[in-house]
Amino acid sequence: MELEGSLKAFSLPEILQFLAMSKMTGTLSIKQPGNSIDLYILRGRIVNSSTLKREFKLGEMLVYRGLVQRGQLDRTLDQQKAAATTQRLGEMLIEQGLIDRNILKQAIKLQLEEEVWKLFDTDEGDFKFEHHDPDEIDDVVIEIDIEPLLIEGTRRIDEWERISGNIPSSDSVITIAPLPPNWERDISLTENEWKVLSLINGYYTVSSLVRRSCLGKFETYRILNTFLKSRILEILDEEETPRSPCHADNYEVEEEEKTEAPVQERREWTLGSLFGRKENGSTSRKPRHASPLGIWCGFINEYVEGCEKNRDFGDIRLRHWVDAIWRECLNIYPRADLFYTRNNRLRPEIFEKYNRFHNQNDNMQGVYEDAQEALQRLMREITHECFTCIGEKQTRKLLQNVKDAFSSQYREHMNAEYSIDALCGEIDRQEG
């Protein structure tokens, strides 16, 4: 049995309700503008999706939710590849004691629910349902009843405009609001509210807070809206957001001047400011070199500039090619989003400022891991583009020149793990 048609004629909730009531088994394919997903239905219940069936997607989800460390995931994926086993990643992680089955189920359930609710946002697109035998549906870890999912999805649609109205966009940056003198107040918050509030630092965008909270978009927005209405939080104006341009010839980070406006001080506040305390270490006035990852950004910028100056590079230099590559990198390594791009150049300032005040924080380890992997991936993708446009010989010559300059200038600030060689190390294996 096959069903297909337009989502304008039959809404997704109606389709799902029919499949649930009929206890159907098969694959429901949804194609919307910019989005395509297959939902696997077993006897009227959702059990998997095309995105979660991809091992890399599942692994990244577990890493980002803090359930496994990236090093543990990489080792498990290597073992899976080396053994050429058909055993699923989740089962291998459970066998190794890195996660238990209940945690895996909870993570997958939340991710799958969020994917389905996201599909409710528009009636544009088409659907197709293909019937299968129950034995053909594999990798069943969870089963989600459709009826409660539809009720919750309808509620979210009704409330979304209200909870998102105070947040201009997902790129908005939220910070702790200034506190009046002698401010005292009892704070009684839920566990999820504390989780979101603890992430507020004046650097993360709303979309970044959604990813880091692991609560889903709706719940994170709801909590942020509550805090904004209570004037515990406020949204930074566009000109106050710490996204100043980075200059290709300057890879040092200067501390703020003493004459800085009060709003800049507020930017350095985190949850501790609710109790009248500023972060330790914010009074240093000495210039400080960028972190090794900041130096990597400078290196990549210089490399890209050299490529684009080559007359054989072509019209690609007119496109936002590095910006596009970096967006893809962030989809894989989301905690690297303290780095951003503008006009095909990496901007490390937000990371450098945040790292300066929080480099002793355990959470920075995950940021460093993602950023290191993301920057190395960006470097490989840029080099692949350069090989195509200006040829291998010219690319390698340019790469070596930039490499020599940076290695000699910043050797004392690097180590084996974060050296320029570490950034470029896989290029020969990938492209040679």
C-alpha positions as CSV (number, residue, x, y, z in Angstrom):
1,M,0.0,0.0,0.0
2,E,1.3,3.4,-0.9
3,L,0.0,6.9,-0.1
4,E,1.4,10.1,-1.5
5,G,0.3,13.7,-2.0
6,S,0.8,17.3,-1.0
7,L,1.1,18.6,2.5
8,K,-1.3,21.3,1.5
9,A,-4.0,18.7,1.0
10,F,-3.2,16.6,4.0
11,S,-1.3,18.0,6.9
12,L,1.4,16.0,8.6
13,P,-0.6,15.5,11.8
14,E,-3.5,14.1,9.8
15,I,-1.2,11.7,8.0
16,L,0.5,10.5,11.2
17,Q,-2.9,10.1,12.9
18,F,-4.1,7.9,10.1
19,L,-1.0,5.8,10.2
20,A,-1.3,5.4,14.0
21,M,-5.0,4.5,13.9
22,S,-4.4,2.0,11.1
23,K,-1.3,0.6,12.9
24,M,0.6,0.8,9.6
25,T,4.2,-0.3,9.1
26,G,6.5,1.4,6.6
27,T,8.5,4.5,5.6
28,L,6.9,8.0,5.6
29,S,9.1,10.3,3.4
30,I,8.6,14.0,3.9
31,K,10.2,16.5,1.4
32,Q,9.9,20.2,2.3
33,P,11.9,23.2,1.0
34,G,15.4,22.7,2.3
35,N,14.5,19.6,4.4
36,S,14.0,15.9,3.7
37,I,13.5,13.1,6.1
38,D,12.2,9.6,6.3
39,L,10.3,8.4,9.3
40,Y,10.1,4.7,10.0
41,I,6.7,3.5,11.3
42,L,6.2,0.2,13.1
43,R,2.6,-0.8,13.8
44,G,1.5,2.8,14.1
45,R,4.5,4.0,16.2
46,I,7.5,6.1,15.1
47,V,10.7,4.1,15.7
48,N,13.5,5.8,13.8
49,S,14.4,8.4,11.2
50,S,16.8,8.7,8.3
51,T,19.0,11.1,10.1
52,L,19.3,9.0,13.3
53,K,20.1,5.9,11.2
54,R,23.3,7.6,10.1
55,E,26.0,6.6,12.6
56,F,27.8,9.9,12.5
57,K,24.6,11.8,13.3
58,L,23.9,9.6,16.3
59,G,27.5,9.8,17.5
60,E,27.5,13.6,17.2
61,M,24.2,13.8,19.1
62,L,25.6,11.7,22.0
63,V,28.8,13.8,22.1
64,Y,26.9,17.1,22.1
65,R,24.6,16.0,24.8
66,G,27.6,15.2,26.9
67,L,26.8,11.5,27.1
68,V,30.2,10.4,25.6
69,Q,33.5,12.1,25.0
70,R,34.6,12.8,21.4
71,G,37.7,10.7,21.9
72,Q,35.6,7.8,23.1
73,L,33.3,8.1,20.1
74,D,36.2,8.3,17.6
75,R,37.8,5.2,19.0
76,T,34.6,3.3,18.9
77,L,34.0,4.4,15.2
78,D,37.5,3.3,14.4
79,Q,36.9,-0.1,16.0
80,Q,33.6,-0.5,14.1
81,K,35.3,0.3,10.8
82,A,38.4,-1.9,11.4
83,A,36.2,-4.9,12.4
84,A,33.8,-4.3,9.5
85,T,31.1,-5.3,11.9
86,T,27.4,-4.8,11.4
87,Q,26.9,-4.0,15.0
88,R,25.3,-0.6,15.6
89,L,27.2,2.2,17.2
90,G,24.8,2.5,20.1
91,E,25.2,-1.2,21.0
92,M,29.0,-0.9,20.9
93,L,28.9,2.1,23.2
94,I,26.6,0.2,25.6
95,E,28.9,-2.9,25.6
96,Q,31.9,-0.7,26.4
97,G,30.1,0.8,29.4
98,L,30.2,4.3,28.0
99,I,26.4,4.7,28.1
100,D,23.5,2.6,29.3
101,R,20.5,1.7,27.3
102,N,18.1,4.0,29.1
103,I,20.3,7.0,28.5
104,L,20.6,6.1,24.8
105,K,16.8,5.7,24.5
106,Q,16.2,9.1,26.2
107,A,18.6,10.9,23.9
108,I,17.2,9.3,20.8
109,K,13.6,9.9,21.9
110,L,14.2,13.7,22.4
111,Q,16.0,14.0,19.1
112,L,13.3,12.1,17.2
113,E,10.5,14.1,18.8
114,E,12.2,17.4,17.9
115,E,12.6,16.3,14.3
116,V,8.9,15.5,14.0
117,W,7.8,18.7,15.7
118,K,10.1,20.7,13.3
119,L,8.2,19.2,10.4
120,F,5.0,20.8,11.7
121,D,6.3,24.3,10.9
122,T,5.1,24.4,7.3
123,D,2.5,22.9,5.0
124,E,4.8,23.2,2.0
125,G,6.2,20.0,0.5
126,D,5.1,16.5,-0.4
127,F,4.8,13.1,1.4
128,K,4.9,9.5,0.4
129,F,4.3,6.4,2.5
130,E,5.6,3.0,1.4
131,H,4.3,-0.1,3.2
132,H,6.8,-2.6,4.5
133,D,6.6,-5.9,6.5
134,P,7.4,-5.4,10.2
135,D,10.6,-7.6,9.7
136,E,12.0,-5.0,7.3
137,I,12.1,-2.3,10.0
138,D,15.4,-2.7,11.8
139,D,17.4,-0.8,14.5
140,V,14.4,-0.3,16.7
141,V,15.6,1.2,19.9
142,I,12.5,3.2,20.9
143,E,8.9,3.3,20.0
144,I,7.0,6.6,20.2
145,D,3.2,6.8,20.4
146,I,2.0,9.2,17.8
147,E,-1.1,10.5,19.6
148,P,0.7,12.2,22.5
149,L,3.3,13.5,20.0
150,L,0.5,15.2,18.0
151,I,-1.1,16.7,21.1
152,E,2.2,18.1,22.3
153,G,3.0,19.4,18.7
154,T,-0.3,21.2,18.5
155,R,0.3,22.8,21.9
156,R,3.7,24.0,20.8
157,I,2.3,25.5,17.6
158,D,-0.3,27.4,19.6
159,E,2.3,28.7,22.1
160,W,5.2,29.3,19.8
161,E,4.3,32.8,18.8
162,R,4.0,33.8,22.4
163,I,7.3,32.3,23.7
164,S,9.3,33.5,20.7
165,G,7.9,37.0,20.4
166,N,10.5,38.5,22.8
167,I,13.5,37.0,20.9
168,P,14.2,38.8,17.6
169,S,16.1,36.0,16.0
170,S,18.1,32.8,16.6
171,D,21.3,34.9,16.2
172,S,20.4,37.2,19.1
173,V,22.9,37.2,22.0
174,I,21.4,37.2,25.5
175,T,23.2,38.3,28.7
176,I,22.5,38.8,32.4
177,A,20.6,42.0,33.0
178,P,22.2,44.7,35.1
179,L,21.2,44.4,38.8
180,P,20.1,47.3,40.9
181,P,22.1,48.4,44.0
182,N,21.6,46.2,47.0
183,W,19.7,43.7,44.9
184,E,18.5,40.7,46.8
185,R,16.0,38.1,45.7
186,D,15.2,34.5,46.4
187,I,15.5,32.5,43.2
188,S,13.5,29.3,42.9
189,L,14.2,27.6,39.6
190,T,13.6,24.2,38.0
191,E,16.5,22.0,37.0
192,N,16.0,22.9,33.3
193,E,15.8,26.6,34.1
194,W,19.1,26.4,36.0
195,K,20.6,24.5,33.1
196,V,19.7,27.3,30.6
197,L,20.7,30.1,33.0
198,S,24.1,28.6,33.6
199,L,24.9,28.9,29.9
200,I,24.2,32.6,29.7
201,N,27.5,34.4,29.2
202,G,26.9,37.3,26.7
203,Y,28.6,35.3,23.9
204,Y,26.4,32.5,22.9
205,T,23.6,33.1,20.4
206,V,20.1,31.8,21.1
207,S,20.6,29.0,18.6
208,S,23.8,28.1,20.4
209,L,21.9,28.0,23.7
210,V,19.4,25.7,22.2
211,R,22.1,23.2,21.1
212,R,24.0,23.4,24.4
213,S,21.0,23.0,26.7
214,C,20.0,19.7,25.1
215,L,16.4,20.6,26.0
216,G,15.1,21.2,22.5
217,K,14.2,24.4,20.8
218,F,10.7,24.9,22.3
219,E,11.7,24.4,25.9
220,T,14.8,26.5,25.6
221,Y,12.9,29.4,24.1
222,R,10.2,29.0,26.7
223,I,12.7,29.4,29.5
224,L,14.5,32.3,27.9
225,N,11.2,34.1,27.4
226,T,10.4,33.6,31.1
227,F,13.7,35.1,32.1
228,L,13.4,38.0,29.6
229,K,9.9,38.9,31.0
230,S,11.2,38.7,34.5
231,R,14.1,41.0,33.5
232,I,16.7,38.6,34.7
233,L,18.1,38.5,31.2
234,E,18.3,41.0,28.4
235,I,19.1,40.9,24.7
236,L,22.3,42.7,23.6
237,D,21.8,45.3,21.0
238,E,23.4,44.5,17.6
239,E,26.2,47.0,18.1
240,E,26.9,45.6,21.6
241,T,27.3,42.0,20.4
242,P,31.0,41.1,20.5
243,R,31.5,40.4,16.9
244,S,34.2,42.9,15.8
245,P,36.2,42.3,12.7
246,C,39.5,40.5,12.9
247,H,42.5,41.9,11.0
248,A,44.6,39.4,9.1
249,D,47.9,41.0,10.2
250,N,47.1,41.1,13.9
251,Y,46.8,37.9,15.9
252,E,47.1,39.4,19.4
253,V,44.1,40.0,21.6
254,E,44.2,43.3,23.5
255,E,42.4,43.6,26.8
256,E,39.6,46.3,27.0
257,E,40.5,49.8,27.9
258,K,39.6,51.1,31.4
259,T,37.3,53.6,29.7
260,E,35.1,50.9,28.3
261,A,31.4,51.4,28.6
262,P,29.5,49.5,31.4
263,V,27.7,47.4,28.9
264,Q,31.0,45.8,27.8
265,E,31.7,44.8,31.4
266,R,28.2,43.2,31.6
267,R,29.3,41.1,28.7
268,E,31.8,39.3,30.8
269,W,29.2,38.3,33.5
270,T,27.8,34.9,33.8
271,L,25.5,33.3,36.3
272,G,27.7,34.6,39.2
273,S,26.6,38.1,38.4
274,L,23.1,37.3,39.8
275,F,24.8,37.3,43.2
276,G,26.8,40.4,42.7
277,R,30.1,38.7,41.6
278,K,32.2,39.2,38.5
279,E,34.3,36.5,37.0
280,N,37.8,36.1,38.4
281,G,40.7,37.3,36.3
282,S,38.9,40.1,34.5
283,T,41.2,42.9,35.7
284,S,44.4,42.0,33.8
285,R,45.6,44.8,31.5
286,K,48.5,43.2,29.8
287,P,48.3,42.4,26.1
288,R,48.1,38.6,25.6
289,H,48.8,36.5,22.5
290,A,45.9,34.6,21.0
291,S,45.4,31.0,21.9
292,P,46.8,28.3,19.6
293,L,43.4,28.0,18.0
294,G,43.3,31.7,17.5
295,I,46.6,31.5,15.7
296,W,45.2,28.7,13.6
297,C,42.5,31.1,12.5
298,G,45.1,33.7,11.6
299,F,46.9,31.1,9.6
300,I,43.8,30.0,7.7
301,N,42.9,33.6,6.9
302,E,46.4,34.3,5.5
303,Y,46.2,31.1,3.5
304,V,42.8,31.9,2.1
305,E,43.9,35.4,1.2
306,G,46.9,34.1,-0.7
307,C,44.7,31.7,-2.6
308,E,42.2,34.4,-3.6
309,K,45.0,36.7,-4.8
310,N,46.0,34.1,-7.4
311,R,44.6,35.1,-10.7
312,D,43.7,31.4,-11.5
313,F,41.5,31.2,-8.5
314,G,38.5,32.3,-10.5
315,D,35.1,33.7,-9.5
316,I,35.0,31.5,-6.4
317,R,36.6,34.3,-4.5
318,L,33.5,36.4,-5.1
319,R,31.3,33.8,-3.3
320,H,31.1,33.2,0.4
321,W,32.8,29.9,0.0
322,V,34.7,29.8,3.3
323,D,31.5,31.0,5.1
324,A,29.6,28.1,3.5
325,I,32.3,25.5,4.4
326,W,32.4,26.7,8.0
327,R,28.6,26.4,8.3
328,E,28.9,22.8,7.3
329,C,31.7,22.3,9.8
330,L,29.5,23.6,12.6
331,N,26.8,21.2,11.7
332,I,29.3,18.4,12.5
333,Y,31.1,20.2,15.4
334,P,28.5,22.5,16.9
335,R,30.6,23.5,20.0
336,A,33.0,25.3,17.7
337,D,30.5,28.1,17.2
338,L,32.4,30.5,19.3
339,F,34.3,30.9,16.0
340,Y,32.4,32.5,13.1
341,T,33.2,33.7,9.6
342,R,32.5,37.0,7.8
343,N,33.4,37.7,4.2
344,N,35.4,34.4,3.9
345,R,37.5,35.1,7.0
346,L,37.5,33.4,10.3
347,R,36.7,35.6,13.4
348,P,38.2,34.2,16.6
349,E,37.4,37.2,18.9
350,I,34.4,35.8,20.7
351,F,36.3,32.5,21.4
352,E,39.4,34.5,22.6
353,K,37.4,36.6,25.0
354,Y,35.4,33.7,26.3
355,N,38.5,31.6,26.7
356,R,40.3,34.4,28.6
357,F,37.7,34.3,31.3
358,H,36.7,30.6,31.3
359,N,39.8,28.7,30.3
360,Q,39.8,26.8,33.6
361,N,36.2,25.7,33.1
362,D,35.7,22.0,32.3
363,N,33.2,22.9,29.6
364,M,36.0,24.5,27.6
365,Q,37.5,21.0,26.9
366,G,34.6,20.1,24.7
367,V,34.8,23.5,22.9
368,Y,38.5,23.0,22.3
369,E,37.9,19.4,20.9
370,D,35.2,20.5,18.6
371,A,37.0,23.7,17.5
372,Q,40.2,21.7,16.8
373,E,38.4,19.1,14.7
374,A,36.3,21.8,12.9
375,L,39.3,24.0,12.0
376,Q,41.3,21.0,10.7
377,R,38.3,20.0,8.6
378,L,37.9,23.5,7.3
379,M,41.6,23.5,6.4
380,R,41.2,20.3,4.4
381,E,38.1,21.6,2.5
382,I,39.9,24.9,1.7
383,T,42.9,23.0,0.4
384,H,40.7,20.7,-1.7
385,E,39.2,23.8,-3.3
386,C,42.6,25.4,-3.9
387,F,43.9,22.2,-5.5
388,T,41.0,22.4,-7.9
389,C,41.3,26.1,-8.7
390,I,45.1,26.9,-8.7
391,G,46.6,23.4,-8.9
392,E,48.6,21.3,-6.5
393,K,52.0,22.9,-7.1
394,Q,50.9,26.5,-6.4
395,T,48.8,25.4,-3.5
396,R,51.6,23.6,-1.8
397,K,54.0,26.4,-2.4
398,L,51.6,29.0,-0.9
399,L,50.9,26.6,2.0
400,Q,54.6,26.2,2.8
401,N,55.3,29.9,2.7
402,V,52.5,30.7,5.1
403,K,53.4,27.8,7.3
404,D,57.1,28.9,7.6
405,A,56.0,32.4,8.6
406,F,53.6,31.3,11.2
407,S,55.7,28.5,12.6
408,S,58.7,30.7,13.3
409,Q,56.6,33.6,14.7
410,Y,54.4,31.7,17.0
411,R,56.4,28.6,17.8
412,E,56.7,29.5,21.5
413,H,52.9,29.7,21.8
414,M,52.2,26.3,20.2
415,N,52.7,22.7,21.2
416,A,52.7,19.4,19.3
417,E,49.0,19.1,19.4
418,Y,48.2,22.6,18.3
419,S,51.1,23.3,16.0
420,I,50.7,24.6,12.5
421,D,51.9,21.1,11.4
422,A,48.9,19.6,13.4
423,L,46.5,21.9,11.5
424,C,48.0,20.9,8.1
425,G,49.1,17.4,8.9
426,E,46.3,15.5,7.1
427,I,46.6,17.4,3.9
428,D,49.3,15.2,2.4
429,R,47.4,12.0,3.2
430,Q,44.1,13.5,2.0
431,E,45.3,15.2,-1.2
432,G,48.7,13.7,-1.9
